[in-house]
Amino acid sequence: MNQPPPLAERAGPLLDLRRVRQFVVLAETLNFRRAAERLHMAQPPLSVSIQKLESDIGARLFERGGAGGVALTPSGHAALAEAHRLLFHNGQFCEAAAAAAHGMGGALRVGFVGSTTSGVLQRVVRLFRAEYPAVELVLKESTSVGILEQVESGALDVGLVRTPLMVTAQVALSSLLSEPFVAALPAANPLARRPELRMEELAQESFVFYGRADAAGLHAMAMLACQLAGFLPRVTQEATQVQTILSLVESDLGVALVPSIMQHTPNPRIAYRHIVDYPAAAGLGLAAALSADRPVPAAQRFRDIAARALDRHGR
């Protein structure tokens, strides 16, 4: 059974788009002089160019008449519609490449930590899509460390990460938000009856804590807050993502310190309480991470949109 020839052999001659454009103009005017005037070129070079195009494709496109007039051959009629499509898609190709180069189009790969889904990510995405509708957002949830690694390797273009970060990477960080921890308690916990708490009041509680390996920054800040209050937390459960921490709190397995933004998503089974003496030294941050040496224009626009969105929300 005969196999079809390779694509390269079936594709035909490589066409000069300039000649295709000249063919379209001549087909529209059916006169070499008028076509040359519209193309801002002399008539003899136009005639030579059309002859070269006919030679490349192996078919006559025009029947020549007197006084520079021409008529389309059957081959010319068949080729005209395809020539229009070819020029249209060439324009689309150029526009898409230019839009991506200026951050106005293409795909943008965005990494985010789970705690941003309590309002931050939604707010940023809505504003970004409103201003840059031609950019396709590809969202991926991960840990802060995982996001940094993927931004550094080029697998992600930008990431929303929690700071401080206990790793090194060739990325540029732009601070977006600063916030303290708040206490998250099971609704039935006696401390939930108080309108606010002091850190020392949590000393006798069982803690759901952040894993040191995958959530090093959150682990370090929560541990620092406890130590500055004069105690070491009694950790009974560990998790990586803030949402998992809260699920364990909801299951009455302990209390936790979580970013204050989490209280904007109410849960009747969890009580969030402000800590009046929370140490400023143990504060958290949210930052945009971009490649340090090859930032993508759309990623820079996403970072700027995120800064504006969070500034509107109130730092």
KEVEXVEX-144418 format. One record per atom (N, C-alpha, C): residue in three letters; x, y, z. Coordinates in steps of 0.2 Angstrom, whole numbers, padded with zeros to 4 digits, always signed. Atoms other than C-alpha are relative to their C-alpha. Example, Ala and Ser with C-alpha at 12.3 -4.5 7.8 and 13.67 -1.06 7.14 Angstrom:
% residues 2
Ala+0004-0006+0000 Ala+0062-0022+0039 Ala+0004+0006+0000 Ser-0004-0006-0001 Ser+0068-0005+0036 Ser-0004+0005+0003 
This chain:
% residues 315
Met+0004-0006+0000 Met+0000+0000+0000 Met+0004+0006+0000 Asn-0004-0006+0000 Asn+0007+0017-0005 Asn-0001+0004+0006 Gln+0000-0005-0006 Gln+0011+0029+0009 Gln+0000+0007-0003 Pro+0000-0007+0002 Pro+0007+0047+0007 Pro+0007+0003+0000 Pro-0007-0003-0001 Pro+0023+0058+0004 Pro+0000+0004+0006 Pro-0001-0004-0006 Pro+0030+0067+0018 Pro-0003+0007-0001 Leu+0003-0007+0000 Leu+0022+0084+0023 Leu+0004+0005-0004 Ala-0005-0004+0003 Ala+0037+0093+0017 Ala-0001+0000-0008 Glu+0000+0001+0008 Glu+0035+0085-0001 Glu-0007+0002-0002 Arg+0007-0001+0002 Arg+0016+0088-0001 Arg-0002+0008+0000 Ala+0002-0007-0001 Ala+0017+0107+0004 Ala+0000+0004-0006 Gly+0000-0005+0006 Gly+0021+0114-0013 Gly+0006+0005+0001 Pro-0006-0005-0001 Pro+0033+0128-0016 Pro-0001+0005+0006 Leu+0000-0006-0006 Leu+0037+0141-0002 Leu-0002+0006-0004 Leu+0003-0006+0004 Leu+0027+0156-0008 Leu+0003+0006+0004 Asp-0002-0007-0002 Asp+0033+0174-0006 Asp-0006+0004+0001 Leu+0006-0003-0001 Leu+0019+0183+0003 Leu+0000+0007-0003 Arg+0000-0006+0003 Arg+0024+0199-0005 Arg-0003-0001-0007 Arg+0003+0001+0007 Arg+0020+0191-0022 Arg-0007-0002+0000 Val+0007+0001-0001 Val+0004+0184-0015 Val-0004+0006+0000 Arg+0003-0006-0001 Arg-0001+0201-0010 Arg-0001+0004-0007 Gln+0000-0003+0006 Gln+0003+0208-0027 Gln-0005-0004-0005 Phe+0005+0004+0004 Phe-0007+0194-0035 Phe-0007+0002+0002 Val+0006-0002-0002 Val-0022+0199-0025 Val-0002+0007-0002 Val+0001-0006+0002 Val-0021+0217-0029 Val-0001+0000-0008 Leu+0001+0001+0007 Leu-0019+0213-0048 Leu-0007-0003-0001 Ala+0006+0003+0001 Ala-0034+0202-0047 Ala-0006+0004+0002 Glu+0005-0005-0002 Glu-0044+0216-0039 Glu-0001+0005-0005 Thr+0000-0006+0005 Thr-0039+0229-0052 Thr-0001-0002-0007 Leu+0000+0003+0007 Leu-0037+0218-0067 Leu+0004+0004-0005 Asn-0004-0005+0005 Asn-0024+0231-0074 Asn+0006+0001+0004 Phe-0006-0001-0003 Phe-0006+0231-0071 Phe+0002+0007+0002 Arg-0001-0007-0002 Arg-0005+0250-0071 Arg-0003+0002+0007 Arg+0003-0002-0006 Arg-0018+0252-0058 Arg+0003-0004+0006 Ala-0003+0004-0006 Ala-0011+0238-0047 Ala+0007+0002+0002 Ala-0006-0003-0002 Ala+0006+0245-0048 Ala+0000+0007+0004 Glu+0001-0006-0004 Glu+0000+0262-0042 Glu-0002-0001+0007 Arg+0002+0002-0006 Arg-0009+0254-0028 Arg+0005-0003+0005 Leu-0005+0003-0004 Leu+0006+0244-0023 Leu+0006+0005+0001 His-0006-0005+0000 His+0018+0260-0025 His+0006-0003-0003 Met-0006+0003+0003 Met+0029+0251-0037 Met-0001+0001-0008 Ala+0001-0001+0008 Ala+0033+0252-0056 Ala-0003-0006-0003 Gln+0003+0006+0003 Gln+0024+0241-0068 Gln+0004-0006-0002 Pro-0004+0006+0002 Pro+0038+0231-0075 Pro+0002-0005+0005 Pro-0002+0005-0006 Pro+0044+0224-0058 Pro-0006-0004+0002 Leu+0006+0004-0002 Leu+0026+0219-0055 Leu-0002-0005-0005 Ser+0001+0005+0005 Ser+0024+0210-0071 Ser+0005-0006+0001 Val-0005+0006-0002 Val+0040+0200-0067 Val-0001-0004+0006 Ser+0001+0004-0006 Ser+0035+0196-0050 Ser-0006-0004-0001 Ile+0006+0005+0001 Ile+0018+0189-0056 Ile+0002-0006-0004 Gln-0002+0005+0004 Gln+0027+0179-0069 Gln+0004-0005+0005 Lys-0004+0004-0005 Lys+0039+0172-0055 Lys-0005-0004+0004 Leu+0005+0003-0004 Leu+0023+0168-0044 Leu-0003-0006-0004 Glu+0003+0005+0004 Glu+0015+0158-0059 Glu+0005-0005-0001 Ser-0005+0005+0001 Ser+0032+0149-0062 Ser+0000-0004+0006 Asp-0001+0004-0007 Asp+0033+0144-0043 Asp-0006-0005+0001 Ile+0006+0005-0001 Ile+0015+0136-0043 Ile-0001-0004-0006 Gly+0001+0005+0006 Gly+0016+0129-0061 Gly-0007+0001-0003 Ala+0006-0001+0003 Ala+0000+0137-0067 Ala-0001+0008-0002 Arg+0001-0007+0002 Arg-0005+0153-0076 Arg-0006+0003+0004 Leu+0006-0003-0004 Leu-0016+0165-0065 Leu-0004+0005-0004 Phe+0004-0005+0004 Phe-0020+0178-0078 Phe+0001-0001-0008 Glu-0001-0001+0007 Glu-0023+0180-0096 Glu+0001+0007-0002 Arg-0002-0006+0002 Arg-0015+0195-0103 Arg-0004+0003-0006 Gly+0003-0004+0005 Gly-0024+0208-0113 Gly+0003+0006-0003 Gly-0003-0007+0002 Gly-0021+0225-0121 Gly+0000+0005+0005 Ala+0000-0006-0005 Ala-0016+0241-0112 Ala+0001-0002+0007 Gly-0002+0002-0007 Gly-0010+0231-0097 Gly-0006-0003+0004 Gly+0006+0004-0003 Gly-0027+0223-0094 Gly+0001-0007+0001 Val-0001+0008-0001 Val-0028+0205-0088 Val-0007-0003+0002 Ala+0006+0004-0002 Ala-0042+0192-0084 Ala+0002-0006+0004 Leu-0002+0005-0004 Leu-0041+0179-0071 Leu-0002-0007-0004 Thr+0001+0007+0002 Thr-0039+0161-0077 Thr-0004-0004+0005 Pro+0004+0004-0005 Pro-0049+0147-0069 Pro+0005-0002+0006 Ser-0005+0001-0005 Ser-0033+0143-0059 Ser+0001+0007+0005 Gly-0001-0006-0004 Gly-0032+0162-0054 Gly-0006+0001+0004 His+0007+0000-0004 His-0051+0161-0048 His+0001-0004+0006 Ala-0001+0005-0005 Ala-0047+0146-0038 Ala+0005+0002+0005 Ala-0006-0003-0005 Ala-0031+0154-0030 Ala-0002+0006+0004 Leu+0001-0006-0003 Leu-0039+0170-0026 Leu-0003+0000+0007 Ala+0003+0000-0007 Ala-0050+0165-0011 Ala+0005-0003+0005 Glu-0005+0002-0004 Glu-0035+0155-0004 Glu+0005+0005+0002 Ala-0005-0006-0001 Ala-0024+0170-0006 Ala-0002+0005+0005 His+0003-0005-0005 His-0036+0181+0004 His+0001-0004+0007 Arg+0000+0004-0007 Arg-0036+0167+0018 Arg+0007+0000+0002 Leu-0007+0000-0002 Leu-0017+0166+0017 Leu+0002+0007+0003 Leu-0002-0007-0002 Leu-0015+0185+0019 Leu-0003+0001+0007 Phe+0004-0001-0006 Phe-0028+0185+0033 Phe+0004-0004+0006 His-0004+0004-0005 His-0019+0171+0043 His+0007+0003+0001 Asn-0007-0003-0001 Asn-0002+0179+0040 Asn-0001+0006+0005 Gly+0001-0006-0004 Gly-0009+0195+0048 Gly-0002-0002+0007 Gln+0002+0002-0007 Gln-0017+0185+0063 Gln+0007-0003+0003 Phe-0006+0003-0003 Phe+0000+0176+0065 Phe+0005+0006+0003 Cys-0005-0006-0002 Cys+0010+0193+0066 Cys-0003+0003+0006 Glu+0003-0004-0005 Glu-0003+0201+0077 Glu+0000-0004+0007 Ala-0001+0004-0006 Ala-0003+0186+0089 Ala+0007+0000+0003 Ala-0007+0000-0002 Ala+0016+0186+0090 Ala+0001+0007+0004 Ala-0001-0007-0003 Ala+0016+0205+0093 Ala-0003+0001+0007 Ala+0004-0001-0006 Ala+0003+0204+0106 Ala+0003-0004+0006 Ala-0004+0003-0005 Ala+0012+0191+0116 Ala+0006+0003+0002 Ala-0006-0003-0002 Ala+0028+0200+0115 Ala-0001+0007+0004 His+0001-0006-0004 His+0020+0215+0123 His-0005-0001+0006 Gly+0004+0002-0006 Gly+0010+0206+0136 Gly-0007+0001-0001 Met+0007-0001+0001 Met-0007+0208+0127 Met-0003-0006-0003 Gly+0003+0006+0002 Gly-0010+0191+0121 Gly+0004-0006+0002 Gly-0004+0006-0001 Gly-0004+0173+0121 Gly-0003-0003+0007 Ala+0002+0004-0006 Ala-0005+0161+0136 Ala+0005+0002+0006 Leu-0004-0002-0006 Leu+0001+0166+0154 Leu-0001-0005+0005 Arg+0000+0005-0005 Arg+0005+0152+0166 Arg+0001+0003+0007 Val+0000-0003-0007 Val+0001+0157+0184 Val+0000-0005+0005 Gly+0000+0004-0006 Gly+0006+0148+0200 Gly-0003+0004+0006 Phe+0003-0004-0006 Phe-0004+0152+0216 Phe+0000-0005+0006 Val+0000+0004-0006 Val-0003+0146+0234 Val-0008+0000+0002 Gly+0007+0001-0001 Gly-0020+0139+0241 Gly-0003+0006+0004 Ser+0004-0005-0004 Ser-0023+0153+0253 Ser-0002+0006-0004 Thr+0002-0006+0004 Thr-0025+0166+0239 Thr-0007-0001-0003 Thr+0006+0001+0003 Thr-0041+0157+0234 Thr-0006+0003+0005 Ser+0005-0003-0005 Ser-0050+0166+0249 Ser-0001+0007-0002 Gly+0002-0007+0003 Gly-0053+0181+0238 Gly+0005+0004-0004 Val-0005-0004+0004 Val-0036+0187+0232 Val+0001-0002-0007 Leu-0001+0002+0007 Leu-0034+0176+0217 Leu-0006+0002-0004 Gln+0006-0002+0004 Gln-0052+0179+0211 Gln+0000+0008-0001 Arg+0000-0007+0001 Arg-0050+0198+0213 Arg+0005+0002-0005 Val-0005-0001+0005 Val-0034+0198+0203 Val-0002-0002-0007 Val+0002+0002+0007 Val-0040+0187+0189 Val-0005+0004-0003 Arg+0005-0004+0003 Arg-0056+0197+0187 Arg+0003+0006-0003 Leu-0003-0006+0002 Leu-0046+0213+0185 Leu+0004-0001-0006 Phe-0005+0002+0005 Phe-0033+0205+0174 Phe-0004-0001-0007 Arg+0004+0002+0006 Arg-0046+0197+0162 Arg-0004+0006-0003 Ala+0004-0006+0003 Ala-0056+0214+0161 Ala+0005+0004-0004 Glu-0005-0004+0004 Glu-0040+0223+0155 Glu+0004-0003-0005 Tyr-0003+0003+0005 Tyr-0032+0210+0145 Tyr-0003-0007-0002 Pro+0004+0006+0002 Pro-0045+0198+0138 Pro+0003-0004-0005 Ala-0003+0005+0005 Ala-0034+0191+0124 Ala+0005-0004+0003 Val-0005+0004-0003 Val-0022+0184+0137 Val-0004-0006+0003 Glu+0002+0006-0003 Glu-0026+0166+0141 Glu+0003-0002+0007 Leu-0003+0002-0007 Leu-0023+0162+0160 Leu+0000-0008+0001 Val-0001+0007-0002 Val-0017+0145+0164 Val+0002-0001+0007 Leu-0001-0001-0007 Leu-0018+0143+0183 Leu+0002-0007+0003 Lys-0002+0006-0003 Lys-0009+0130+0194 Lys+0001+0001+0007 Glu-0001-0001-0007 Glu-0010+0128+0212 Glu+0007-0004+0002 Ser-0006+0004-0003 Ser+0006+0123+0222 Ser+0003+0003+0006 Thr-0003-0003-0006 Thr+0017+0127+0237 Thr+0004+0006-0002 Ser-0004-0006+0002 Ser+0027+0143+0237 Ser+0007-0002-0002 Val-0006+0002+0002 Val+0043+0133+0236 Val+0000-0003-0007 Gly+0001+0003+0007 Gly+0036+0123+0221 Gly-0001+0005-0005 Ile+0001-0005+0005 Ile+0031+0139+0212 Ile+0006+0003-0001 Leu-0007-0003+0002 Leu+0048+0147+0214 Leu+0004-0005-0004 Glu-0004+0005+0004 Glu+0056+0131+0207 Glu-0002+0001-0008 Gln+0003+0000+0007 Gln+0044+0132+0192 Gln+0001+0007-0004 Val-0001-0007+0003 Val+0046+0151+0189 Val+0007+0000-0002 Glu-0007+0000+0002 Glu+0065+0148+0189 Glu+0002-0004-0006 Ser-0001+0004+0006 Ser+0064+0134+0177 Ser-0003+0002-0006 Gly+0004-0002+0006 Gly+0052+0143+0165 Gly-0006-0004-0001 Ala+0006+0003+0001 Ala+0038+0131+0168 Ala-0006+0004+0002 Leu+0005-0005-0002 Leu+0028+0145+0176 Leu+0002+0007-0002 Asp-0002-0006+0001 Asp+0028+0163+0171 Asp+0000+0005+0006 Val+0000-0004-0006 Val+0023+0171+0187 Val-0004-0004+0005 Gly+0003+0004-0005 Gly+0018+0165+0204 Gly-0002+0005+0006 Leu+0002-0003-0007 Leu+0008+0171+0220 Leu+0003-0004+0005 Val-0003+0004-0005 Val+0019+0165+0234 Val-0001+0004+0007 Arg+0000-0002-0006 Arg+0019+0167+0253 Arg+0008+0002+0002 Thr-0006-0002-0002 Thr+0034+0176+0261 Thr+0000+0000+0008 Pro-0007+0001+0003 Pro+0046+0174+0270 Pro+0001-0007-0003 Leu-0002+0006+0004 Leu+0054+0161+0259 Leu+0007-0003+0003 Met-0006+0003-0003 Met+0067+0149+0266 Met+0004-0003-0005 Val-0004+0003+0005 Val+0075+0145+0250 Val+0003+0005-0005 Thr-0003-0005+0005 Thr+0086+0153+0236 Thr-0002-0002-0007 Ala+0002+0001+0007 Ala+0081+0155+0218 Ala+0001+0006-0004 Gln-0001-0006+0005 Gln+0084+0166+0203 Gln-0007+0003-0002 Val+0007-0003+0002 Val+0067+0175+0204 Val+0000+0007+0003 Ala+0001-0007-0003 Ala+0062+0193+0207 Ala-0007+0000+0004 Leu+0006-0001-0004 Leu+0049+0196+0221 Leu-0002+0007+0001 Ser+0003-0006-0001 Ser+0037+0210+0222 Ser-0005-0001+0005 Ser+0005+0001-0005 Ser+0028+0212+0238 Ser-0007+0003-0002 Leu+0007-0002+0001 Leu+0009+0213+0237 Leu-0004+0002+0006 Leu+0005-0001-0006 Leu+0002+0212+0254 Leu+0004-0002+0006 Ser-0003+0002-0006 Ser+0008+0211+0272 Ser-0006-0001+0005 Glu+0005+0002-0005 Glu-0003+0203+0286 Glu+0002-0004+0006 Pro-0002+0004-0006 Pro-0002+0195+0303 Pro-0004-0007+0000 Phe+0004+0006-0001 Phe-0008+0178+0308 Phe-0006+0002+0004 Val+0006+0000-0005 Val-0025+0176+0317 Val-0001-0007+0002 Ala+0001+0007-0003 Ala-0030+0162+0328 Ala-0006-0003-0003 Ala+0006+0004+0003 Ala-0042+0149+0320 Ala-0001-0006+0005 Leu+0002+0004-0005 Leu-0051+0139+0333 Leu-0006-0004-0002 Pro+0007+0003+0001 Pro-0065+0126+0333 Pro-0005+0004+0003 Ala+0005-0005-0003 Ala-0081+0135+0336 Ala-0002-0002+0007 Ala+0002+0003-0007 Ala-0084+0124+0352 Ala+0006+0002+0005 Asn-0006-0001-0004 Asn-0067+0129+0359 Asn-0002+0006+0005 Pro+0002-0006-0004 Pro-0070+0140+0375 Pro+0003+0006-0002 Leu-0004-0007+0001 Leu-0057+0153+0369 Leu-0004+0003-0006 Ala+0004-0003+0005 Ala-0069+0156+0354 Ala-0006+0005+0003 Arg+0005-0005-0004 Arg-0081+0165+0367 Arg+0003+0007+0000 Arg-0003-0007-0001 Arg-0068+0179+0368 Arg+0000+0004-0007 Pro+0000-0004+0007 Pro-0069+0193+0355 Pro+0007+0001-0003 Glu-0007+0000+0002 Glu-0049+0193+0354 Glu+0004-0003+0005 Leu-0004+0004-0004 Leu-0035+0184+0361 Leu+0007+0003+0001 Arg-0007-0001-0001 Arg-0017+0186+0368 Arg+0004-0007-0002 Met-0003+0006+0002 Met-0004+0174+0361 Met+0001-0005+0006 Glu-0002+0004-0006 Glu+0000+0167+0379 Glu-0007-0004+0002 Glu+0006+0004-0001 Glu-0018+0161+0380 Glu-0001-0006-0004 Leu+0000+0006+0004 Leu-0015+0148+0366 Leu+0006-0005+0002 Ala-0006+0005-0002 Ala+0000+0140+0376 Ala-0002-0007+0002 Gln+0002+0006-0003 Gln-0010+0126+0383 Gln-0004-0004-0006 Glu+0004+0003+0006 Glu-0019+0122+0366 Glu+0004-0005-0004 Ser-0003+0004+0005 Ser-0015+0108+0354 Ser+0000+0004-0006 Phe-0001-0004+0006 Phe-0009+0115+0338 Phe+0000-0004-0007 Val+0000+0002+0006 Val-0012+0111+0320 Val+0005+0004-0004 Phe-0006-0005+0002 Phe+0005+0117+0312 Phe+0002-0002-0007 Tyr-0002+0001+0007 Tyr+0013+0119+0296 Tyr+0006-0004-0001 Gly-0005+0004+0000 Gly+0025+0106+0290 Gly+0007+0004-0002 Arg-0006-0004+0000 Arg+0043+0112+0291 Arg+0003-0001-0008 Ala-0003+0001+0006 Ala+0048+0104+0274 Ala-0003+0004-0006 Asp+0003-0002+0006 Asp+0035+0110+0262 Asp-0003+0007+0001 Ala+0003-0007-0001 Ala+0029+0126+0271 Ala+0005+0004+0005 Ala-0005-0002-0005 Ala+0045+0132+0279 Ala-0001+0007+0002 Gly+0001-0007-0002 Gly+0041+0151+0279 Gly-0006+0000+0005 Leu+0005+0000-0004 Leu+0024+0148+0287 Leu+0002-0003+0007 His-0002+0004-0006 His+0031+0136+0299 His+0005+0005+0005 Ala-0004-0004-0004 Ala+0045+0148+0304 Ala-0003+0006+0004 Met+0003-0006-0003 Met+0034+0163+0307 Met-0005-0002+0006 Ala+0004+0003-0005 Ala+0021+0153+0317 Ala+0004-0002+0006 Met-0004+0002-0006 Met+0035+0146+0328 Met+0003+0006+0003 Leu-0003-0006-0003 Leu+0043+0163+0330 Leu-0005+0003+0005 Ala+0005-0003-0004 Ala+0026+0170+0336 Ala-0001-0003+0007 Cys+0001+0004-0006 Cys+0024+0156+0349 Cys+0006+0001+0005 Gln-0006-0001-0004 Gln+0042+0158+0355 Gln+0001+0007+0003 Leu+0000-0007-0003 Leu+0041+0177+0357 Leu-0005+0001+0005 Ala+0005-0001-0006 Ala+0026+0174+0368 Ala+0002-0005+0006 Gly-0003+0004-0006 Gly+0036+0162+0379 Gly-0002-0007+0000 Phe+0001+0007+0000 Phe+0031+0145+0374 Phe+0001-0004-0007 Leu-0001+0004+0005 Leu+0034+0131+0362 Leu-0007-0004-0002 Pro+0006+0003+0001 Pro+0018+0125+0353 Pro+0000-0008+0001 Arg+0001+0007-0001 Arg+0011+0107+0357 Arg-0003-0002-0007 Val+0002+0002+0007 Val+0010+0101+0339 Val-0003-0007+0000 Thr+0003+0007+0001 Thr-0002+0086+0336 Thr-0002-0002-0007 Gln+0002+0001+0007 Gln-0006+0088+0318 Gln+0005+0005-0005 Glu-0003-0005+0004 Glu+0004+0095+0303 Glu-0003-0001-0007 Ala+0003+0000+0007 Ala-0001+0100+0285 Ala+0004+0005-0004 Thr-0004-0005+0004 Thr+0006+0110+0271 Thr-0004+0006-0002 Gln+0005-0005+0002 Gln-0009+0120+0264 Gln-0004+0003+0005 Val+0004-0004-0005 Val-0018+0133+0274 Val-0007-0003+0000 Gln+0007+0003+0000 Gln-0035+0125+0268 Gln+0000-0007+0004 Thr-0001+0006-0004 Thr-0029+0108+0275 Thr+0000+0001+0007 Ile-0001-0002-0007 Ile-0024+0116+0291 Ile-0007+0002+0003 Leu+0007-0002-0003 Leu-0042+0124+0293 Leu-0005-0006+0000 Ser+0004+0006-0001 Ser-0050+0107+0289 Ser+0001-0004+0006 Leu-0002+0004-0006 Leu-0041+0099+0303 Leu-0002+0004+0006 Val+0003-0004-0006 Val-0046+0114+0315 Val-0007-0001+0000 Glu+0007+0001+0000 Glu-0064+0112+0309 Glu-0002-0007+0003 Ser+0001+0007-0003 Ser-0062+0093+0314 Ser+0001+0000+0007 Asp-0001+0000-0007 Asp-0058+0099+0332 Asp+0006-0004+0002 Leu-0006+0004-0002 Leu-0040+0092+0331 Leu+0005+0005+0003 Gly-0005-0005-0003 Gly-0032+0109+0337 Gly-0002+0007-0002 Val+0000-0007+0002 Val-0030+0127+0335 Val+0006+0001-0005 Ala-0006-0002+0005 Ala-0019+0136+0321 Ala+0000+0007+0000 Leu-0002-0007+0002 Leu-0011+0152+0316 Leu-0001+0000-0007 Val+0001+0000+0007 Val-0017+0156+0299 Val+0000+0008-0003 Pro+0000-0007+0003 Pro-0015+0172+0287 Pro-0007+0003+0001 Ser+0006-0004-0002 Ser-0028+0185+0292 Ser-0005+0000-0006 Ile+0004+0000+0005 Ile-0035+0185+0275 Ile-0005-0006-0001 Met+0004+0006+0000 Met-0043+0168+0278 Met-0007+0001+0003 Gln+0006-0001-0003 Gln-0056+0175+0289 Gln-0005+0003-0004 His+0005-0003+0005 His-0064+0184+0274 His-0005-0006-0003 Thr+0004+0006+0002 Thr-0071+0166+0270 Thr-0003-0003+0006 Pro+0003+0002-0006 Pro-0083+0163+0285 Pro-0001-0008+0000 Asn+0002+0007-0001 Asn-0085+0145+0291 Asn-0003+0000+0007 Pro+0003+0001-0006 Pro-0098+0142+0305 Pro+0003-0004+0005 Arg-0004+0005-0004 Arg-0087+0128+0312 Arg+0007+0003+0003 Ile-0006-0002-0002 Ile-0072+0139+0314 Ile-0001+0007+0002 Ala+0000-0007-0003 Ala-0069+0155+0325 Ala+0007+0003-0002 Tyr-0006-0003+0001 Tyr-0056+0167+0319 Tyr+0000+0006+0005 Arg-0001-0006-0006 Arg-0049+0179+0333 Arg+0006+0003-0001 His-0006-0005+0000 His-0038+0194+0332 His+0005-0001+0006 Ile-0005+0001-0005 Ile-0022+0192+0342 Ile+0003+0007+0002 Val-0002-0007-0001 Val-0019+0209+0351 Val+0007+0001+0001 Asp-0007-0001-0001 Asp-0001+0206+0355 Asp+0004-0004-0005 Tyr-0004+0004+0005 Tyr+0004+0197+0339 Tyr+0006+0004-0002 Pro-0006-0004+0001 Pro+0022+0202+0336 Pro+0001+0001-0007 Ala-0001-0002+0007 Ala+0026+0212+0320 Ala+0005-0004-0003 Ala-0006+0003+0003 Ala+0042+0203+0318 Ala-0002-0007-0003 Ala+0002+0006+0003 Ala+0032+0187+0314 Ala-0005+0001-0005 Gly+0005-0002+0005 Gly+0022+0195+0300 Gly+0001-0004-0006 Leu+0000+0004+0006 Leu+0018+0186+0284 Leu-0001+0005-0006 Gly+0001-0004+0006 Gly+0018+0193+0266 Gly-0003-0005-0006 Leu+0002+0003+0006 Leu+0011+0189+0249 Leu+0004+0004-0006 Ala-0004-0003+0005 Ala+0022+0192+0234 Ala-0001-0003-0007 Ala+0000+0003+0007 Ala+0023+0190+0215 Ala+0007-0002-0002 Ala-0006+0002+0002 Ala+0037+0180+0209 Ala+0001-0001-0008 Leu-0001+0000+0007 Leu+0044+0182+0191 Leu+0007-0002-0001 Ser-0007+0002+0002 Ser+0060+0176+0182 Ser+0004+0006+0001 Ala-0004-0006-0001 Ala+0074+0187+0187 Ala+0004+0002-0007 Asp-0004-0002+0006 Asp+0083+0186+0170 Asp-0004-0001-0007 Arg+0004+0000+0006 Arg+0069+0183+0157 Arg-0008+0001+0002 Pro+0007-0001-0002 Pro+0052+0190+0164 Pro-0004+0001-0007 Val+0005+0000+0006 Val+0037+0188+0152 Val-0004+0006+0001 Pro+0003-0007-0001 Pro+0029+0205+0148 Pro-0007-0001+0003 Ala+0007+0001-0003 Ala+0011+0197+0152 Ala+0001-0001+0007 Ala-0001+0001-0007 Ala+0018+0192+0169 Ala+0002+0006+0004 Gln-0001-0006-0004 Gln+0024+0209+0173 Gln-0007+0004+0000 Arg+0006-0004+0000 Arg+0007+0216+0168 Arg-0005-0004+0006 Phe+0004+0004-0005 Phe-0001+0202+0180 Phe+0002+0003+0007 Arg-0003-0003-0006 Arg+0011+0208+0194 Arg-0003+0007+0002 Asp+0003-0007-0001 Asp+0005+0226+0192 Asp-0007+0000+0001 Ile+0007+0001-0001 Ile-0013+0221+0191 Ile-0001-0002+0007 Ala+0001+0003-0007 Ala-0011+0211+0207 Ala+0001+0005+0005 Ala-0001-0006-0005 Ala-0003+0226+0216 Ala-0006+0005+0000 Arg+0005-0005+0000 Arg-0017+0237+0211 Arg-0006-0003+0003 Ala+0006+0004-0002 Ala-0031+0224+0215 Ala+0001+0000+0008 Leu+0000+0001-0008 Leu-0024+0221+0233 Leu+0001+0007+0003 Asp+0000-0007-0003 Asp-0021+0240+0236 Asp-0007+0003+0000 Arg+0007-0002-0001 Arg-0039+0243+0232 Arg-0004-0003+0005 His+0003+0004-0006 His-0044+0229+0244 His+0002+0003+0007 Gly-0002-0003-0006 Gly-0034+0238+0257 Gly+0006-0005+0003 Arg-0006+0003-0003 Arg-0017+0233+0264 Arg-0001-0002+0007 
